[in-house]
Amino acid sequence: MGPPVDENRAGSARTRSAAGSLVAFVSGYSPAEAMSIAHQWLPLGWDARTIRTSWGTALLAGPVTAADDGLIAFGTAVADPWGLPGTELGHGLILERFARYGDHVLQLAAGPFVVGHLTRGCLGRALNGIVPVFMASGPRIAIGTHGALTAALAGAMSSRPVPPGCVAHIDGATSRVADISVWEALPRVTLSGLARELEYHIARSGRWERLRKGPFVRTAPEFILLRRGTSIVASPRLSDSRRSIRWARDLASHRFDLGRLWWQTSLQGMTLFAPAFERPALDTLTLAIG
């Protein structure tokens, strides 16, 4: 089977550079049908295109790179394993690794990035979970990076998040690529040490301005937010070691807030980074069991 065919394109000259992307796959819909439903969720000025596939339609909005073999990459992948701004790994390199290693490419970079496969009809959420991926089942099945859009495309009342480190498939299945069992570790770890380690890496990456008010702070009050240029770093408040059990209990809530913050910063042309959710920090929590 050959690569999917680009059927439709919408959008105008961008009024603001998009730091994020809106991507959705829906089964059994034509490109025109998918675009008519998705139109209200497309941010102003973002270019969007629909691609006809054997299973339905893929909608790609914002800066998404698609290869001839149906692989796609979007977001910002970085070489720093702590997921901090610096050396970016371009979409071309991510696509090369995707072709070479398959879905395990999700473990080979940090930062807010996602990969997908147009022929297989799947989206992979990185282990850090910064960029959310949702799935909805109704008259149709849909997967995408925006919960409300995903539900609308499926004809469902709501969507559900796909766990970090998992790949969502257009047939409704999910497969796990990466996992770190931190649940048992969190109640037994002193988080103040990890907080100091995170502060060290953030400080080493350059000078940052602390955000103390504004819409970003209201969206994610459990996070300390730092800004430099068009980059935002979000860190959960880990310095109080007595909060470890609570932080474990609220982990899903923190990830939800992080996803909302990613979308909000994307609309403002900014890129969100979250080093506490990257592999070195999660590894530290796991190894700290003893």
C-alpha positions in Angstrom: 0.0 0.0 0.0 1.4 3.4 -1.0 1.7 6.4 1.3 -1.5 8.3 2.3 -2.7 11.0 -0.1 -3.1 14.7 0.9 -6.7 15.5 0.1 -7.4 18.9 1.5 -5.6 21.9 2.9 -7.0 24.8 4.9 -5.5 27.8 6.6 -4.0 31.2 5.8 -0.8 33.0 6.5 0.1 32.5 10.1 -0.6 35.4 12.5 1.5 33.7 15.2 4.2 31.0 15.0 2.7 27.8 16.3 4.9 26.1 18.9 2.5 23.2 19.3 0.4 21.1 16.9 -3.1 19.8 16.7 -3.2 16.3 15.3 -6.2 14.0 15.1 -7.0 10.6 13.4 -10.6 9.5 12.9 -11.8 6.2 11.4 -14.4 6.0 8.6 -14.6 9.7 7.8 -13.7 11.5 4.6 -11.3 14.5 4.7 -14.2 17.0 4.1 -16.3 15.5 6.9 -13.4 15.5 9.4 -12.4 19.1 8.5 -16.0 20.3 8.9 -16.1 19.0 12.5 -12.5 20.1 13.4 -12.8 23.7 12.0 -14.0 25.2 15.3 -11.0 23.8 17.2 -8.3 25.0 14.8 -6.4 27.9 16.2 -6.6 31.1 14.2 -3.8 31.3 11.6 -2.7 27.7 11.9 -2.3 25.9 8.6 -4.2 22.6 8.5 -4.4 19.7 6.1 -6.3 16.5 5.9 -4.9 13.3 4.6 -7.0 10.4 3.3 -5.9 7.0 4.6 -7.1 3.4 4.3 -8.7 3.7 7.8 -10.2 7.2 7.5 -8.7 10.6 7.8 -5.7 12.2 9.5 -5.9 15.9 10.3 -2.6 17.8 10.8 -2.5 21.4 12.0 0.5 23.5 12.9 4.2 22.5 12.2 4.0 18.7 11.5 6.5 16.9 9.4 5.3 13.9 7.4 7.7 11.5 5.6 6.9 9.6 2.4 6.5 6.4 4.3 3.7 7.7 6.4 5.7 8.6 9.5 5.0 12.0 11.2 6.7 14.0 13.9 5.7 17.2 15.7 6.6 19.2 18.7 10.1 19.9 20.0 12.5 17.1 20.8 15.8 17.9 22.6 19.0 16.1 23.2 19.3 17.0 26.9 17.9 14.0 28.8 16.5 16.4 31.4 14.3 17.9 28.7 15.6 21.4 28.9 16.0 23.8 26.0 19.3 23.6 24.1 20.2 21.3 21.3 17.0 20.5 19.4 16.7 17.2 17.5 14.9 18.2 14.3 11.9 16.3 12.9 14.1 14.8 10.3 16.3 13.1 12.8 13.3 11.9 14.9 11.8 10.4 11.7 15.1 8.6 10.9 15.1 7.1 14.4 11.4 6.3 14.1 12.1 4.4 10.8 15.0 2.6 12.5 13.7 1.8 15.9 9.9 1.9 15.5 7.8 3.0 18.5 10.8 2.9 20.8 11.8 6.3 19.4 9.6 7.6 22.2 12.5 6.7 24.6 15.3 8.2 22.5 14.6 11.9 23.1 13.2 14.3 25.6 11.0 17.4 25.4 7.4 17.9 24.1 7.3 15.8 21.0 5.0 13.1 19.6 5.3 10.7 16.7 2.6 9.0 14.6 2.2 6.5 11.8 -0.3 7.4 9.1 -0.4 4.0 7.5 -0.9 2.1 10.8 -3.1 4.8 12.2 -1.4 5.4 15.6 0.0 8.2 17.8 2.7 7.6 20.4 2.8 9.7 23.6 6.3 10.3 25.1 7.1 9.0 28.5 7.2 12.6 29.9 3.6 13.0 28.9 4.0 16.7 28.2 2.0 16.5 25.0 -1.3 14.8 25.7 -2.8 12.1 23.5 -6.5 11.3 23.8 -8.7 8.5 22.5 -12.5 8.5 22.1 -14.9 5.7 21.0 -18.4 6.3 19.6 -19.9 5.7 16.2 -16.2 6.1 15.1 -12.9 5.9 16.9 -10.6 8.9 17.1 -7.2 9.7 18.6 -5.6 13.1 18.9 -3.8 15.7 20.9 -6.9 17.7 21.8 -9.5 16.1 24.1 -12.7 17.9 22.9 -11.8 17.6 19.2 -11.1 13.9 19.6 -14.5 13.3 21.3 -16.3 15.3 18.6 -14.7 13.4 15.8 -15.7 10.1 17.4 -19.2 11.3 18.1 -18.6 10.6 21.8 -19.5 12.6 24.9 -15.9 12.6 26.1 -12.4 11.3 25.5 -9.9 9.7 27.8 -6.1 10.3 28.0 -3.7 7.7 26.7 -1.0 6.9 29.4 2.5 8.3 28.9 4.8 5.9 27.1 1.9 4.3 25.2 0.9 4.2 21.5 -2.8 4.7 20.7 -4.2 2.8 17.6 -7.1 3.8 15.5 -8.8 0.4 16.2 -9.1 1.5 19.9 -6.2 -0.5 21.2 -3.2 0.8 23.1 0.3 -0.7 23.4 2.9 0.2 26.0 6.4 1.1 24.9 8.0 2.5 28.0 7.1 2.4 31.7 8.8 3.4 35.0 7.2 2.1 38.2 7.4 5.2 40.4 4.2 4.6 42.4 6.0 2.4 45.0 9.0 4.7 45.2 7.3 8.1 45.7 6.0 7.6 49.2 9.5 6.4 50.3 11.6 9.1 48.6 12.7 12.4 50.1 11.8 14.7 47.2 13.9 17.7 48.4 17.0 16.1 47.0 15.5 15.6 43.6 14.2 19.2 43.7 17.8 20.4 44.3 19.0 18.3 41.4 16.3 19.7 39.1 17.2 23.3 40.2 20.9 22.5 39.4 20.1 21.4 35.8 17.7 24.3 35.2 20.3 26.9 36.5 23.0 25.3 34.4 20.9 25.8 31.2 20.8 29.6 31.5 19.1 32.5 33.3 15.4 32.2 33.8 12.6 34.6 34.9 10.2 33.3 37.5 6.5 33.8 36.5 4.5 34.7 39.6 1.2 35.8 38.0 -0.8 35.5 34.7 -2.8 32.9 32.9 -0.1 30.3 32.8 0.3 30.4 36.6 -3.5 30.1 37.1 -3.6 27.1 34.7 -0.9 25.1 36.7 -0.7 26.4 40.3 1.1 23.3 41.4 4.1 24.1 39.2 6.9 26.6 39.4 7.1 28.3 36.0 10.2 29.9 34.6 10.5 31.7 31.3 13.3 32.6 28.9 12.3 34.0 25.5 9.8 31.6 24.0 10.6 28.7 26.4 8.7 27.8 29.5 10.0 25.4 32.1 7.4 23.9 34.5 8.5 22.1 37.7 6.2 20.6 40.3 6.8 21.9 43.9 8.9 19.1 45.2 11.0 20.9 47.9 8.8 19.8 50.8 9.6 16.1 51.3 6.4 15.6 53.3 4.4 16.1 50.2 5.7 12.9 48.5 2.6 10.8 49.2 0.3 13.6 48.1 2.4 14.1 44.9 2.0 10.4 44.1 -1.7 10.6 44.6 -2.0 13.7 42.5 0.3 12.6 39.7 -2.6 12.2 37.2 -3.9 15.6 38.1 -0.4 17.1 37.6 -0.2 15.5 34.1 -3.6 16.9 33.2 -2.6 20.4 34.2 0.7 20.0 32.3 -1.3 19.1 29.2 -3.5 22.1 29.5 -0.4 24.3 30.0 1.2 22.8 26.9 -1.8 23.7 24.8 -2.0 27.2 26.3 1.7 28.0 25.8 1.5 26.6 22.3 -1.2 29.1 21.4 1.1 31.9 22.5 4.0 30.6 20.3 5.9 29.2 23.2 7.4 25.7 23.9 6.9 24.0 27.3 9.5 21.8 29.0 9.0 19.7 32.1 12.3 18.1 33.4 10.6 16.5 36.4 8.7 14.2 34.1 11.7 13.2 31.9 13.5 9.9 32.3 16.4 11.0 34.6 14.0 12.3 37.2 11.7 9.3 37.0 14.8 7.0 37.1 16.0 8.8 40.3 12.7 8.2 42.0 12.7 4.5 41.1 16.3 3.9 42.1 15.8 5.7 45.4 13.8 2.8 46.7 17.1 1.4 47.9 
